Amino acid sequence: MVSAPSSAEPARLGAQAYVRGGADQTAVKILVVGHFAVGKTTFIGSISEIEPLSTEETMTRAGEGIDDLKGVTGKTTTTVAMDFGRLTISDRVVLYLFGTPGQTRFVQMWEDMARGALGALVLVDPERLADSFPVIDLIEHYGLDYAIAVNHFDGSPLRDEAALREALDLLQDTPVVTCDARDEQSSAAALTTLVRYLLDRAR
């Protein structure tokens, strides 16, 4: 279980950003976003304390020419609606994680999924940075605060944070972390960074 800052009061974050959980818990909606094949389903699956809801379907020839597989190897399924998971980070706060589809043809779903979200974790592939621009634009369009989590794939080089910030045109206070979406502790650390940032912004 991941520990959130003990001094933080979730109530300061604004009632519009969450729905009530149990009698002593606050449920917080977080989006996990990123371009096609960046690892969103894997991320939520690695960290969810419940059996995650996944809407992955086998990729078929109908998707050829629509889903860009350049730079992607071994991918045979894709999310067609959303992923969903839950993570308790303290005795007062529960995160509900909503993973969005990465393909542009599903962008119409984002408005509904963004409604009521407190913030977003943007997964980024260091070898496909340009693919992240439309995702970041959408998150900013919906007015969500976000953190960047660079998903470090096998064999991919570690990138300098300053170079990443410049390439993605990020504000100085936007958190940037490196994670491995397959690893529970690494994914938890990325989410903790986002939650701390959201709490700081709320103050």
DAHUGI-V263216 format. One record per residue. RES is the residue in three letters. D_CENTER is the distance of its C-alpha to the mean C-alpha in Angstrom with 2 decimals. Layout:
<<RES D_CENTER> <RES D_CENTER>>
This chain:
<<MET 18.30> <VAL 16.45> <SER 18.54> <ALA 17.49> <PRO 20.05> <SER 23.10> <SER 24.49> <ALA 21.65> <GLU 22.62> <PRO 19.81> <ALA 22.41> <ARG 22.23> <LEU 18.83> <GLY 20.57> <ALA 21.34> <GLN 19.85> <ALA 16.28> <TYR 16.76> <VAL 19.30> <ARG 21.60> <GLY 21.12> <GLY 24.23> <ALA 27.13> <ASP 25.74> <GLN 21.98> <THR 19.48> <ALA 16.58> <VAL 13.51> <LYS 11.04> <ILE 7.37> <LEU 5.18> <VAL 2.12> <VAL 4.25> <GLY 6.85> <HIS 10.53> <PHE 12.63> <ALA 12.89> <VAL 10.27> <GLY 9.44> <LYS 6.69> <THR 9.69> <THR 10.92> <PHE 8.11> <ILE 8.42> <GLY 12.09> <SER 12.66> <ILE 11.80> <SER 12.76> <GLU 16.24> <ILE 17.28> <GLU 17.70> <PRO 14.47> <LEU 15.18> <SER 14.66> <THR 16.25> <GLU 16.73> <GLU 20.08> <THR 22.28> <MET 22.34> <THR 25.84> <ARG 28.10> <ALA 27.32> <GLY 24.06> <GLU 25.98> <GLY 26.03> <ILE 23.01> <ASP 20.11> <ASP 20.34> <LEU 20.65> <LYS 21.82> <GLY 20.58> <VAL 19.23> <THR 21.46> <GLY 21.84> <LYS 19.38> <THR 21.24> <THR 18.80> <THR 16.12> <THR 14.07> <VAL 16.34> <ALA 15.04> <MET 11.87> <ASP 10.61> <PHE 11.11> <GLY 11.44> <ARG 12.83> <LEU 13.16> <THR 16.12> <ILE 15.91> <SER 19.45> <ASP 22.39> <ARG 21.39> <VAL 17.64> <VAL 15.58> <LEU 11.84> <TYR 11.23> <LEU 7.89> <PHE 7.85> <GLY 6.59> <THR 8.35> <PRO 11.05> <GLY 11.14> <GLN 14.85> <THR 16.51> <ARG 18.79> <PHE 16.20> <VAL 15.37> <GLN 17.74> <MET 15.43> <TRP 12.94> <GLU 15.55> <ASP 15.91> <MET 12.31> <ALA 11.86> <ARG 15.11> <GLY 15.09> <ALA 11.48> <LEU 11.80> <GLY 8.91> <ALA 5.42> <LEU 3.30> <VAL 4.64> <LEU 5.72> <VAL 9.44> <ASP 12.56> <PRO 15.38> <GLU 17.88> <ARG 16.45> <LEU 15.52> <ALA 17.25> <ASP 15.00> <SER 12.17> <PHE 14.64> <PRO 14.54> <VAL 10.78> <ILE 11.24> <ASP 14.45> <LEU 13.10> <ILE 10.78> <GLU 13.94> <HIS 16.13> <TYR 14.76> <GLY 15.20> <LEU 11.86> <ASP 11.56> <TYR 8.62> <ALA 8.37> <ILE 8.34> <ALA 7.86> <VAL 10.63> <ASN 10.76> <HIS 14.49> <PHE 16.17> <ASP 19.77> <GLY 22.16> <SER 19.87> <PRO 21.27> <LEU 19.76> <ARG 19.48> <ASP 20.96> <GLU 18.62> <ALA 21.10> <ALA 21.20> <LEU 17.45> <ARG 17.58> <GLU 20.57> <ALA 19.27> <LEU 16.18> <ASP 18.43> <LEU 16.40> <LEU 18.06> <GLN 19.49> <ASP 17.70> <THR 14.10> <PRO 12.88> <VAL 12.48> <VAL 12.15> <THR 12.84> <CYS 11.58> <ASP 12.69> <ALA 10.27> <ARG 13.59> <ASP 14.58> <GLU 14.10> <GLN 15.21> <SER 13.21> <SER 9.85> <ALA 11.42> <ALA 12.48> <ALA 9.20> <LEU 8.21> <THR 11.86> <THR 11.79> <LEU 9.41> <VAL 11.68> <ARG 14.74> <TYR 13.97> <LEU 13.61> <LEU 16.81> <ASP 18.57> <ARG 17.87> <ALA 19.18> <ARG 22.33>>
